[in-house]
């Protein structure tokens, strides 16, 4: 494993359930927690992806980037959350799976994450 891919996180995946009004929603109280190792998670680069909304309350949204090493695919979905370095981050959009240019399969994945304070 490269020195760049030494970090780990816990993937949080909540089941999709139906409420009494037949609306589908994620059940975060009964989410599955799965440890994942061998990734690189860094703050989003320039421009820093940070937003503030002060209409109703102070909210700060900060972006992070997750990447795996060459040849590594992760079971990570856009509906997942992750716990990393004392933070709970949401996957922000689709997970990018880069194709291997020399054969079938995935070369690596990249995902945008966001922390909402």
C-alpha distances in whole Angstrom, upper triangle without the diagonal:
4,7,8,7,7,11,13,16,19,20,24,26,30,32,35,38,42,44,48,48,46,44,40,38,34,35,32,34,33,29,26,24,20,17,14,10,7,10,11,15,17,21,23,24,27,29,28,29,31,34,37,40,43,45,45,43,40,37,34,31,28,25,21,19,16,13,10,8,10,11,11,14,15,19,20,24,26,28,25,24,21,22,19,20,24,24,25,24,26,24,26,27,26,22,21,20,19,20,18,21,21,21,22,19,17,15,14,16,17,20,22,23,26,27,31,33
4,5,5,7,11,13,17,20,21,25,27,31,34,36,40,43,45,49,49,47,44,41,38,35,36,33,35,34,31,28,25,22,19,16,12,9,10,10,14,15,19,20,21,24,27,26,27,29,33,35,38,41,44,44,42,39,36,32,30,26,24,20,17,15,12,10,8,10,12,12,16,17,20,21,24,26,28,26,25,22,22,19,20,24,24,25,24,25,24,26,27,25,22,21,20,19,20,19,21,21,22,23,20,18,15,14,16,16,19,21,22,25,26,30,32
4,6,6,9,13,16,20,21,25,28,31,34,37,40,43,45,49,50,48,45,41,39,35,36,33,35,34,31,29,25,23,19,16,13,9,10,9,12,14,17,19,20,23,25,24,25,27,31,34,37,40,42,43,40,37,34,31,28,25,22,19,17,15,13,12,10,13,16,15,18,19,22,22,25,27,29,26,25,21,21,18,18,22,22,24,23,25,24,26,27,26,23,22,22,21,23,22,24,24,25,26,24,21,18,16,17,17,19,21,21,24,25,28,30
4,6,8,12,15,18,20,23,26,29,32,34,38,41,43,47,47,45,42,39,36,33,34,31,33,33,29,27,24,21,18,15,12,9,8,6,9,10,14,16,16,19,22,21,22,24,28,31,34,36,39,40,37,34,31,28,25,22,19,15,13,11,10,9,8,11,14,14,16,17,20,20,23,24,26,23,22,19,19,16,16,20,20,22,20,22,21,22,24,23,20,19,19,18,20,20,22,23,24,24,22,19,16,13,14,14,16,17,18,21,22,26,27
4,6,9,12,15,16,20,22,26,29,31,35,38,40,44,44,42,39,36,33,30,31,28,30,30,26,24,21,18,15,11,8,5,4,5,8,11,15,16,18,21,23,22,22,24,28,31,33,36,39,39,37,34,31,27,25,21,19,15,13,10,8,7,6,10,12,11,13,13,17,17,20,21,23,20,19,16,17,14,15,19,19,20,18,20,19,21,22,21,18,17,17,17,19,18,21,22,23,23,20,17,14,12,12,13,14,16,17,20,21,25,26
4,7,10,14,16,20,22,26,29,32,35,38,40,44,45,43,40,37,34,30,31,28,29,29,25,23,20,17,13,11,7,5,6,7,9,12,16,18,19,23,25,23,24,25,29,31,34,37,39,39,36,34,31,28,25,22,20,16,15,12,11,10,10,13,15,13,15,15,18,18,21,23,24,21,20,16,16,13,13,17,18,19,18,21,20,22,24,23,20,20,20,20,22,22,25,25,26,26,23,20,18,15,15,15,17,18,18,20,21,25,26
4,7,11,13,16,19,23,26,29,32,35,37,40,41,40,37,33,30,27,27,24,26,25,22,20,17,14,11,9,6,6,5,6,7,10,13,16,18,22,24,21,21,23,26,28,31,33,36,36,33,30,27,24,22,19,17,14,12,10,10,10,11,15,17,14,15,14,16,16,19,20,21,18,16,13,12,9,10,13,14,15,15,17,17,19,22,21,18,19,19,20,23,23,26,27,27,27,23,20,19,16,15,14,15,16,15,17,17,21,22
4,7,10,13,16,20,23,25,29,32,34,37,38,37,34,31,28,24,24,21,22,22,19,16,13,11,7,6,4,6,6,8,9,12,15,17,20,24,25,23,22,23,26,28,30,33,35,35,32,30,27,24,22,19,18,14,13,10,11,11,13,16,17,14,14,12,14,14,17,18,19,15,14,10,9,7,9,12,13,13,13,15,15,18,21,20,17,19,19,21,23,24,27,28,28,26,23,20,19,16,15,15,14,16,14,17,17,20,22
4,6,10,13,16,19,22,25,29,30,34,35,33,30,27,24,20,20,17,19,18,15,13,10,8,6,5,7,9,8,10,9,12,15,17,20,24,25,22,21,22,24,26,28,30,33,32,29,27,24,22,20,18,16,13,13,10,12,12,15,18,19,15,15,12,13,12,14,16,16,12,10,6,6,5,8,10,10,10,10,12,13,16,18,18,16,18,19,21,24,25,28,29,29,27,24,21,21,17,15,15,13,14,12,14,14,17,19
4,6,10,13,16,19,22,25,27,30,32,30,28,24,21,18,17,14,15,15,11,10,6,5,4,6,9,12,11,13,12,16,18,20,23,26,27,24,23,23,25,27,28,31,32,31,29,27,24,23,20,19,18,15,15,13,15,15,18,21,20,17,16,12,12,11,13,15,14,10,8,5,5,7,10,11,11,9,10,12,13,16,18,18,16,19,20,22,25,26,30,31,30,28,24,22,22,19,17,16,15,16,13,15,15,17,19
4,6,10,13,16,19,22,24,28,29,27,25,21,18,15,15,12,14,13,10,8,6,5,6,7,10,13,12,14,13,16,18,19,23,26,27,24,22,23,24,26,27,30,32,30,28,27,24,22,20,19,17,15,15,12,14,14,17,20,20,16,14,10,9,8,10,11,11,7,6,5,7,9,13,13,12,10,10,10,10,14,16,15,14,17,17,20,23,24,28,30,28,26,22,20,21,18,15,15,13,14,12,14,14,17,19
4,7,10,13,16,19,21,24,25,24,21,18,15,11,11,8,10,10,6,6,5,7,9,11,14,17,16,18,16,19,20,21,25,28,28,25,23,23,24,25,26,29,30,28,27,26,23,22,19,19,18,17,17,15,17,18,21,24,23,19,17,13,11,9,10,11,9,6,5,5,7,11,14,14,12,9,10,9,10,14,16,16,15,18,19,23,25,27,31,32,31,29,25,23,24,21,18,17,15,16,13,14,14,16,18
4,7,9,12,16,18,22,23,21,19,15,12,9,9,8,10,9,5,5,7,8,11,13,16,19,18,20,19,22,22,23,27,30,30,27,24,25,25,27,27,30,31,29,28,27,24,24,21,21,20,19,19,17,19,19,22,24,23,20,17,13,10,9,9,10,7,5,7,9,11,14,18,17,16,12,12,11,11,14,15,15,14,18,19,23,25,27,30,32,30,28,24,22,24,21,18,18,16,17,15,16,16,18,20
4,7,9,13,14,18,19,17,15,12,9,6,5,5,8,6,4,6,9,11,15,16,20,23,22,23,22,24,25,25,29,32,31,29,26,26,26,27,27,29,30,28,27,27,24,24,22,22,22,21,22,20,22,23,26,28,27,23,20,17,14,12,11,12,8,7,9,11,13,17,20,19,17,14,14,12,13,16,17,17,17,21,22,26,28,30,34,35,33,30,27,25,27,24,21,21,18,19,17,17,18,18,21
4,6,10,12,16,17,15,13,10,8,6,6,8,9,7,6,8,12,14,17,19,23,25,24,26,25,28,28,29,32,35,34,32,29,29,29,30,30,32,32,30,30,30,27,27,25,26,25,24,25,23,25,25,28,30,28,25,22,18,15,14,12,13,10,10,12,15,17,21,24,23,21,17,17,15,16,18,18,18,19,22,23,27,29,31,35,36,34,31,27,26,29,26,23,23,21,22,20,21,21,21,24
4,7,10,13,14,12,10,6,6,5,6,9,11,10,10,12,15,17,21,22,26,28,27,28,27,29,30,29,33,35,35,32,29,29,29,30,29,31,31,29,29,30,27,27,25,26,26,25,26,24,26,27,30,32,30,27,23,20,17,16,13,13,10,11,14,17,20,23,26,25,23,19,19,16,16,18,18,18,19,23,24,28,29,32,35,37,35,32,28,27,30,28,24,24,22,22,21,21,22,22,24
4,7,10,11,9,8,5,6,6,6,10,11,10,11,14,17,20,23,25,29,31,30,32,30,33,33,33,36,38,38,35,32,32,31,31,30,32,32,30,30,31,28,29,27,29,28,29,29,28,30,31,34,35,34,31,27,24,20,19,17,17,13,15,17,20,22,26,29,27,25,21,21,19,20,21,21,21,23,26,28,31,33,36,39,41,39,35,32,31,34,31,28,28,25,26,24,24,24,24,26
4,7,8,5,5,4,6,9,9,13,14,13,15,18,21,24,27,29,32,35,34,35,33,35,35,35,38,40,39,37,34,33,32,32,31,33,32,30,30,32,29,31,29,31,31,31,32,31,33,34,37,39,37,34,30,27,24,23,20,19,16,18,20,23,25,29,32,30,28,24,24,22,22,23,23,24,25,29,30,34,36,39,42,44,41,38,35,34,37,34,31,31,28,28,26,26,27,26,28
4,5,5,5,7,7,10,10,13,14,14,16,19,22,25,29,31,34,37,36,37,35,37,36,36,40,41,40,38,34,33,32,32,30,31,30,28,28,30,28,30,29,31,31,32,33,33,35,36,40,41,40,37,33,30,27,25,22,22,18,20,21,24,26,30,33,30,28,25,25,22,24,25,25,26,28,31,33,37,39,42,45,47,45,41,38,37,39,37,34,33,30,30,28,27,27,25,27
4,5,7,10,11,14,13,17,17,17,19,23,26,29,32,34,38,41,39,41,38,40,40,40,43,45,43,41,38,37,35,35,32,34,32,29,30,33,31,33,32,34,35,36,37,36,39,40,43,45,44,40,37,34,30,29,26,25,22,24,25,28,30,33,36,34,31,28,28,26,27,28,28,29,31,35,37,40,42,45,48,50,48,45,42,41,43,41,37,37,34,33,31,30,30,29,30
4,6,9,11,14,15,18,19,20,21,24,28,30,34,35,39,42,40,41,39,40,39,39,42,44,42,40,37,36,34,33,31,32,30,28,30,32,30,32,31,34,34,35,37,36,39,40,44,45,44,41,37,34,31,29,26,25,22,24,25,29,31,34,37,35,32,29,29,26,27,28,27,28,31,34,36,40,41,45,48,50,48,44,41,40,43,41,37,36,33,33,31,30,30,28,30
4,6,9,13,14,17,18,18,20,23,26,29,32,33,37,39,38,39,37,39,38,38,41,43,41,39,36,35,34,34,32,33,32,30,31,33,31,33,31,33,33,34,35,35,37,38,41,42,41,38,34,32,28,27,23,23,20,22,24,27,30,33,36,34,32,28,28,25,25,26,25,26,28,32,33,37,38,42,45,47,44,41,38,37,40,38,35,34,31,31,30,29,30,28,30
4,6,10,12,15,17,17,18,21,24,27,30,31,35,37,35,36,34,36,35,34,38,39,38,36,32,32,30,30,28,30,28,27,28,29,27,29,27,30,30,31,32,31,34,35,38,40,39,36,32,29,26,24,21,19,16,19,21,24,27,30,33,31,29,25,24,21,22,23,22,23,25,29,31,34,36,39,42,44,42,39,36,35,38,35,32,31,28,27,26,25,26,25,27
4,7,9,13,15,15,15,18,21,23,26,27,31,33,32,33,31,33,32,32,35,37,36,34,30,30,29,29,28,30,29,27,28,29,26,28,26,28,27,28,29,28,30,31,35,36,35,32,28,25,22,20,17,16,13,16,18,21,24,27,30,29,26,22,22,19,19,20,19,20,22,26,27,31,33,36,39,41,39,35,33,31,34,32,28,28,25,25,23,23,24,23,25
4,6,9,12,12,12,15,18,21,24,25,28,31,29,30,28,30,29,29,32,34,33,31,27,27,26,26,25,27,26,25,25,26,23,24,23,25,24,25,26,26,28,29,33,34,33,30,27,24,21,18,15,14,11,13,15,18,20,24,27,25,22,19,18,16,16,18,17,19,21,24,26,30,32,35,38,40,38,35,32,30,33,30,27,26,23,22,20,20,21,19,22
4,6,9,9,9,12,14,17,20,21,25,27,26,27,25,27,27,27,30,33,32,29,26,26,25,26,25,27,27,25,24,25,22,23,21,23,22,23,24,23,25,26,30,32,31,27,24,21,18,16,13,13,9,10,11,15,17,20,24,22,19,16,16,13,14,16,16,17,19,22,24,28,30,33,36,38,36,33,30,28,30,28,24,24,20,20,18,18,18,18,20
4,5,6,7,10,13,16,19,21,25,28,27,28,26,28,28,29,32,35,34,31,28,28,27,27,27,28,28,26,25,26,24,24,23,24,24,24,25,24,27,28,31,33,32,29,26,22,19,17,16,15,12,12,12,15,17,20,23,21,19,16,17,15,16,19,20,20,21,25,27,30,33,35,38,40,39,35,32,30,32,30,26,26,23,22,20,20,20,19,21
4,5,5,9,10,14,17,19,22,25,24,25,23,25,25,26,30,32,32,29,26,25,25,25,25,27,27,25,23,24,21,22,20,22,22,22,23,22,25,26,29,32,31,27,24,21,18,16,15,15,11,10,10,12,13,17,20,18,16,12,13,12,15,17,19,20,20,24,26,29,32,34,38,40,38,35,31,29,31,28,25,24,21,20,18,17,17,16,18
4,6,9,11,15,18,20,24,27,26,27,25,28,28,29,33,35,35,32,29,28,28,28,27,29,29,26,25,26,23,24,23,24,25,25,26,25,27,28,32,34,33,30,27,23,21,19,18,18,15,13,13,14,15,18,21,18,17,14,16,16,18,21,22,23,24,28,29,33,35,37,41,42,41,38,34,32,34,31,28,27,24,24,21,20,19,19,20
4,7,9,13,16,19,23,26,25,27,26,28,29,30,34,37,36,33,30,30,30,30,30,32,32,30,28,29,26,27,25,26,26,26,26,25,27,27,30,33,32,28,25,22,19,18,17,18,15,13,13,15,15,19,22,20,19,16,17,17,18,21,23,23,23,27,28,31,33,36,39,41,39,36,32,31,33,30,27,27,24,24,22,22,21,21,22
4,6,10,13,15,19,22,22,24,22,25,26,27,30,33,33,30,28,27,28,29,28,31,31,29,28,28,25,25,23,24,23,22,23,21,23,23,27,29,28,24,22,18,15,14,14,15,12,10,10,11,12,16,19,18,16,13,14,14,15,18,20,20,20,23,24,28,30,32,36,37,35,32,29,27,29,26,23,23,20,21,18,19,18,19,21
4,7,10,13,16,20,20,22,21,24,25,27,30,33,34,31,28,29,29,31,31,33,34,32,31,30,27,27,25,25,24,22,22,20,22,21,24,27,25,22,19,16,13,13,13,15,13,10,10,11,12,15,19,18,17,14,15,15,16,19,20,20,19,22,23,26,28,30,34,35,33,30,27,25,27,24,21,22,20,21,19,20,20,21,23
4,7,10,13,17,17,19,18,21,23,25,28,31,32,29,27,27,28,29,30,33,34,32,30,29,26,26,23,23,22,20,20,18,20,19,22,25,24,20,18,14,13,12,14,16,14,10,10,9,9,12,15,15,14,12,14,14,15,19,20,20,19,22,22,25,28,29,33,34,32,30,26,24,25,22,20,20,18,20,17,18,18,20,21
4,6,10,14,14,17,17,20,22,24,27,31,31,29,27,28,29,31,32,35,36,35,33,31,28,27,25,24,22,20,19,16,17,16,19,21,20,17,15,12,10,11,13,16,15,11,11,9,10,12,15,16,16,14,14,15,15,19,20,20,17,20,20,23,25,26,30,31,29,27,23,21,22,20,18,18,17,19,17,19,19,21,23
4,7,10,11,14,15,18,21,23,26,29,30,28,26,27,29,31,32,35,37,35,33,32,28,27,24,23,21,19,18,15,16,14,17,20,19,15,15,11,11,12,15,17,17,13,12,9,9,10,13,14,15,14,14,16,16,20,21,21,18,20,20,23,25,25,29,30,29,27,23,21,21,19,17,18,17,19,17,19,19,22,23
4,7,8,11,12,16,19,20,23,27,28,26,25,26,28,30,32,35,37,36,34,32,29,27,24,22,20,17,15,12,12,11,13,16,15,12,11,9,10,10,14,16,16,13,12,10,10,10,13,15,15,14,14,15,15,18,20,19,16,17,17,19,21,22,25,26,25,24,20,18,18,15,14,14,14,16,15,18,19,22,24
4,6,9,11,15,18,20,22,26,28,26,25,26,29,31,34,36,39,38,35,33,30,28,25,23,20,17,15,12,11,9,11,14,14,11,12,10,12,13,16,19,20,16,15,12,12,11,13,16,16,16,16,18,17,20,22,20,17,18,18,19,21,21,25,25,25,24,20,18,17,14,14,15,15,17,17,19,20,23,25
4,7,10,13,17,19,21,24,26,24,24,26,29,32,34,37,39,39,37,34,31,28,25,23,20,16,14,11,9,7,8,11,12,9,11,10,13,14,17,20,21,18,17,14,15,13,15,18,18,18,18,19,18,20,22,20,17,17,16,17,19,19,22,23,23,22,19,16,15,12,12,13,14,17,17,20,21,24,26
4,7,10,14,15,17,21,22,21,20,22,25,28,31,34,36,36,34,31,28,25,22,19,16,13,10,7,6,5,7,11,12,9,10,10,13,12,16,17,19,16,15,12,13,11,13,16,16,16,15,16,15,17,18,17,14,14,14,15,18,18,21,22,22,22,18,15,14,10,10,10,11,13,13,16,18,21,24
4,7,10,12,14,17,19,18,18,20,23,26,29,32,34,34,32,29,26,23,20,17,14,10,8,6,5,6,8,12,14,12,13,13,15,14,17,18,20,17,16,13,14,11,12,16,15,16,14,16,15,16,18,18,15,15,15,16,19,19,22,23,24,23,20,17,15,11,11,10,11,12,12,15,16,20,22
4,7,9,12,15,17,15,15,16,19,22,25,28,31,31,28,25,22,19,16,13,11,7,6,4,7,9,12,15,17,15,15,14,16,14,16,16,18,16,14,11,11,9,10,13,12,13,11,13,12,14,16,16,14,15,16,17,20,21,24,26,27,26,22,19,17,14,12,10,9,10,9,11,13,16,18
4,6,8,12,14,11,12,14,17,20,23,26,29,29,27,24,21,17,15,11,9,6,5,7,9,12,14,17,20,18,18,17,19,17,19,18,20,18,16,14,14,11,11,14,13,14,12,14,14,14,17,18,16,16,18,19,22,23,25,28,29,28,25,21,19,16,14,11,11,10,10,11,12,16,17
4,6,9,11,8,9,10,14,17,20,23,26,26,24,21,18,14,12,8,6,4,6,9,12,15,17,20,23,21,21,20,22,19,20,18,20,19,16,15,15,12,12,14,13,14,12,14,14,14,16,18,17,17,20,20,24,26,27,30,31,31,27,24,22,19,16,13,12,10,9,10,10,14,15
4,7,8,6,6,9,13,16,19,22,25,26,24,21,18,14,12,8,5,5,6,9,12,15,18,20,23,21,21,20,22,19,19,17,20,19,17,16,17,15,15,17,15,16,13,14,13,12,14,16,15,15,18,19,23,24,26,29,30,29,26,23,21,18,16,12,11,8,9,9,11,14,16
4,6,5,8,11,14,17,21,24,27,28,26,23,20,17,14,11,9,8,8,12,13,17,19,21,24,23,23,22,25,22,22,21,23,22,21,20,20,18,18,21,19,19,17,18,17,15,17,19,18,17,20,20,23,25,26,29,30,30,28,24,22,19,17,14,13,11,12,13,15,17,19
3,5,8,10,14,17,20,23,26,28,26,23,21,17,15,12,11,11,12,15,17,21,22,24,27,26,26,26,28,25,25,23,26,25,24,23,24,21,21,23,21,22,19,20,19,17,19,21,20,20,22,22,26,27,28,31,33,33,30,27,25,22,20,17,16,14,15,15,17,19,20
4,6,9,11,15,18,21,23,26,24,21,19,15,14,11,10,12,13,17,18,22,24,26,29,27,27,27,28,25,25,23,25,25,23,23,24,22,22,24,21,22,19,20,19,16,18,20,20,20,23,23,27,28,29,32,34,34,31,28,26,23,21,18,17,14,15,14,16,18,19
4,6,9,12,16,19,22,23,22,18,16,12,10,8,7,9,11,15,17,21,23,26,28,27,26,25,27,24,23,21,23,23,21,20,21,19,19,20,18,19,16,17,17,15,17,20,20,20,23,23,27,29,30,33,35,34,31,28,26,23,21,17,16,12,13,12,13,14,16
4,7,10,13,17,19,21,19,17,14,10,8,6,5,8,10,14,17,21,23,26,28,26,25,24,25,21,21,18,20,20,18,18,19,18,19,20,17,17,14,14,14,12,14,17,17,18,21,22,26,28,30,33,34,33,30,27,26,23,20,16,14,10,10,9,10,12,14
4,7,10,13,16,18,16,13,10,7,5,4,6,10,13,16,20,23,26,29,31,29,28,26,27,23,22,19,21,20,18,19,19,18,18,19,16,16,14,14,15,13,16,19,20,21,24,26,29,32,33,37,37,36,33,30,29,26,23,19,16,13,12,9,9,10,11
4,7,10,13,14,13,11,8,6,5,7,9,13,16,19,23,26,29,32,34,31,30,28,28,25,23,20,21,21,19,20,21,20,21,20,17,17,15,15,16,14,16,20,21,23,26,28,32,34,36,39,40,39,36,32,32,28,25,21,19,15,14,10,11,9,10
4,6,9,11,10,7,5,5,6,9,12,16,19,22,26,29,32,35,37,34,33,31,31,27,26,23,23,23,21,22,22,22,22,21,18,18,16,17,19,16,19,23,24,26,30,31,35,38,39,43,43,42,39,35,35,32,28,25,22,18,16,13,12,10,10
4,6,8,7,6,5,7,9,12,15,19,22,25,28,32,35,38,39,36,35,32,32,28,27,23,23,24,22,23,23,24,24,23,20,19,18,18,20,18,20,24,26,28,31,33,37,40,42,45,45,44,41,37,37,34,30,27,24,20,18,15,14,11,11
4,6,5,5,7,9,12,15,18,22,25,28,32,35,38,41,42,40,38,36,35,32,30,27,26,27,24,26,26,26,26,24,21,21,21,21,23,21,24,28,29,31,35,37,41,44,45,49,49,47,44,41,41,37,34,31,27,24,22,18,16,13,12
4,6,8,9,12,14,18,21,24,28,30,34,37,41,43,44,42,40,37,37,33,31,27,27,28,26,27,28,29,29,27,24,23,23,22,24,22,25,28,31,33,36,39,42,45,47,50,50,49,46,42,43,39,36,32,29,25,23,20,19,15,15
4,7,9,12,15,18,21,25,28,31,34,37,41,44,45,42,40,37,36,32,30,27,26,27,25,26,27,28,28,26,23,22,22,22,24,23,25,29,31,33,37,39,43,46,48,51,51,49,46,43,43,40,36,33,29,26,24,20,18,15,14
4,6,10,13,16,19,23,26,29,32,35,39,42,43,40,38,35,35,31,29,26,25,25,23,24,24,25,25,22,20,19,20,20,23,22,24,28,30,32,36,38,42,45,47,50,50,48,45,42,42,38,35,31,28,25,22,18,16,12,10
4,7,10,13,17,20,24,26,30,33,36,39,41,38,36,34,33,30,28,25,25,25,22,23,22,23,22,20,18,18,18,19,22,20,23,27,29,31,34,36,40,43,45,48,48,46,43,40,40,36,33,29,26,23,20,16,14,11,8
4,7,10,13,16,20,23,26,30,33,36,37,34,33,30,30,26,25,22,21,21,18,19,19,20,20,18,15,15,14,15,18,17,20,23,25,27,31,33,36,39,41,44,44,43,39,36,36,32,29,26,22,19,16,12,10,7,6
4,6,10,13,17,20,23,27,30,33,34,32,30,28,28,24,23,20,20,20,17,18,18,17,17,16,13,14,13,14,16,15,18,22,23,25,28,30,34,36,38,41,42,40,37,34,33,30,26,23,20,16,14,10,8,6,5
4,7,10,14,16,20,23,27,29,31,28,27,25,25,21,20,17,17,17,15,15,16,16,16,16,12,12,10,11,13,11,14,18,19,21,24,26,30,33,35,38,38,36,33,30,30,26,23,19,16,12,10,6,6,5,6
4,7,10,13,17,21,24,26,28,26,25,23,23,20,19,17,18,17,14,14,15,14,14,14,11,12,9,11,12,11,14,17,18,19,23,24,28,30,32,35,36,35,31,28,27,23,20,17,14,10,8,6,5,7,8
4,7,10,14,17,20,23,25,22,21,20,21,17,17,15,16,15,13,13,14,13,14,15,12,12,9,10,10,9,12,14,14,16,19,20,24,26,28,31,32,31,28,24,23,20,17,13,10,7,6,5,7,9,12
4,7,10,14,17,20,22,19,19,17,18,15,16,14,16,15,13,11,12,11,12,14,11,11,8,10,9,9,12,14,13,14,17,18,22,24,26,29,29,28,25,22,21,17,14,11,8,6,5,6,8,11,14
4,7,10,13,16,18,16,15,14,16,13,15,14,16,15,13,12,14,12,14,16,14,14,11,11,10,10,12,13,11,11,14,15,18,20,22,25,26,25,22,18,17,13,11,7,6,5,6,9,11,15,17
4,7,10,13,15,12,12,11,13,11,13,13,15,13,12,11,12,11,13,16,14,14,11,11,10,11,12,12,10,10,12,13,17,18,21,23,23,22,19,15,14,11,8,6,5,6,7,11,13,16,19
4,7,9,11,9,10,10,13,11,14,14,17,15,15,13,15,14,16,19,17,17,15,15,12,14,14,13,10,9,10,11,14,15,17,20,20,19,16,12,11,7,6,4,7,9,11,14,17,20,23
4,7,8,6,7,8,12,11,14,16,19,16,17,15,16,15,17,20,19,19,17,17,15,16,17,15,12,11,10,10,13,13,16,18,18,17,14,10,9,6,6,7,9,12,14,17,20,23,26
4,6,6,9,10,14,15,18,20,22,20,20,18,20,18,20,23,23,22,20,21,18,20,20,18,15,13,12,11,13,12,15,16,16,16,14,11,8,6,8,10,13,16,17,21,23,27,29
4,6,9,12,15,16,19,21,24,22,23,21,23,21,24,27,26,26,23,23,21,22,22,19,16,13,11,10,10,9,11,12,13,13,11,8,5,5,9,11,15,18,20,24,26,30,32
4,7,10,13,15,18,20,23,22,23,21,23,22,25,28,27,26,24,24,21,23,22,19,15,14,11,10,10,8,11,11,11,11,8,6,5,6,9,12,16,19,21,25,27,31,34
4,7,10,12,15,18,20,18,19,18,20,19,22,25,24,23,21,21,18,20,20,17,13,12,10,10,11,10,14,15,14,13,9,7,7,5,7,11,13,17,18,22,24,28,31
4,7,9,12,14,17,15,17,16,19,19,22,24,23,21,19,19,16,18,17,14,10,10,8,9,10,11,15,16,14,12,9,6,8,6,6,10,11,15,17,20,23,26,29
4,5,9,12,14,12,13,13,15,16,19,21,20,18,16,16,13,16,15,13,9,11,9,12,13,15,18,20,18,16,12,10,11,9,7,10,10,14,15,18,20,23,26
4,7,10,11,10,12,12,15,16,20,22,20,18,16,15,12,15,15,12,10,12,11,14,16,17,21,22,20,18,14,12,14,12,10,12,12,15,15,18,20,23,26
4,7,8,7,9,10,13,14,18,19,17,15,13,11,9,12,11,9,7,10,10,14,16,18,22,23,22,19,16,13,15,12,9,10,9,11,12,15,17,19,23
4,5,5,9,11,14,16,20,21,18,15,13,10,7,10,9,7,6,10,11,15,17,20,23,25,24,21,17,15,17,15,11,11,9,11,11,14,16,18,22
4,6,8,11,15,16,20,20,17,14,11,8,5,7,6,5,6,10,12,16,18,21,24,27,26,23,20,17,19,16,13,12,9,9,9,12,14,16,19
4,7,10,14,16,20,20,17,13,11,8,7,9,8,9,10,14,16,19,22,25,28,30,29,26,23,20,22,19,16,15,12,12,11,12,14,15,19
4,7,10,13,17,17,14,11,9,7,6,9,10,11,10,14,16,19,22,24,28,30,28,26,22,20,21,18,15,14,11,12,10,12,13,14,18
4,7,10,13,13,10,7,6,4,6,9,12,13,12,16,18,21,24,26,29,32,31,28,25,22,23,19,16,15,11,11,9,9,10,12,14
4,6,10,10,8,6,5,6,8,11,14,15,13,16,18,21,24,26,29,31,30,28,24,21,22,18,15,14,11,11,9,10,10,12,15
4,7,7,6,5,6,9,11,14,17,18,17,20,21,24,27,28,32,33,33,31,27,24,24,21,18,17,14,14,11,11,10,13,14
4,6,5,6,7,11,12,15,18,19,17,19,21,23,26,28,31,33,32,31,27,24,24,20,17,16,14,14,11,11,10,13,14
4,6,8,10,14,15,18,21,22,21,23,24,26,29,30,33,35,35,34,30,27,26,22,20,19,17,16,13,13,11,14,14
4,7,10,13,16,18,22,23,22,25,26,29,32,33,36,38,38,36,33,30,29,25,23,21,19,18,14,14,11,13,12
4,6,10,13,15,18,20,19,22,24,27,30,32,35,37,37,35,31,28,28,24,21,19,16,15,11,10,7,9,10
4,7,10,13,16,18,17,20,22,25,29,30,33,36,35,33,30,27,27,23,20,18,15,13,10,9,7,8,10
4,7,9,12,14,14,17,19,22,25,28,30,33,33,31,27,24,24,20,17,15,11,10,6,5,5,7,10
4,6,9,11,12,15,18,21,24,26,29,32,31,29,26,23,23,20,16,14,10,9,5,5,7,8,12
4,6,8,8,11,14,17,20,23,26,28,28,26,22,19,20,17,13,11,7,6,5,7,9,11,15
4,7,8,11,14,17,20,23,26,29,28,26,23,20,21,18,14,11,7,5,5,6,10,11,15
4,7,9,12,15,18,22,24,27,26,24,21,19,20,17,13,11,8,7,8,10,13,15,19
4,6,9,12,15,18,21,24,23,21,18,15,17,14,11,9,7,8,10,13,16,18,22
4,6,10,13,16,18,21,20,18,15,12,13,11,7,6,5,8,10,13,16,19,22
4,6,9,13,15,18,18,16,13,10,11,8,5,5,6,9,12,15,19,21,25
4,6,9,12,15,14,12,9,6,8,6,5,7,9,12,15,19,22,25,28
4,7,9,12,12,11,9,6,5,6,6,8,11,14,17,21,24,27,30
4,6,9,8,7,6,5,5,7,9,12,15,18,21,24,28,31,34
4,5,6,6,6,5,4,8,11,14,17,20,23,27,30,33,36
4,6,8,9,9,8,11,14,16,19,22,26,29,33,36,39
4,7,9,10,9,13,16,19,22,25,29,32,35,38,42
4,7,9,9,13,16,19,22,26,28,32,35,38,42
4,7,9,12,14,18,21,24,27,31,34,37,40
4,7,9,11,15,17,21,24,27,30,33,37
4,6,7,11,14,18,20,24,27,30,33
4,7,10,14,17,20,24,27,30,33
4,7,10,14,16,20,23,26,29
4,7,10,13,17,20,23,26
4,7,10,13,17,20,23
4,6,10,13,16,20
4,7,10,13,17
4,7,10,13
4,6,10
4,6
4
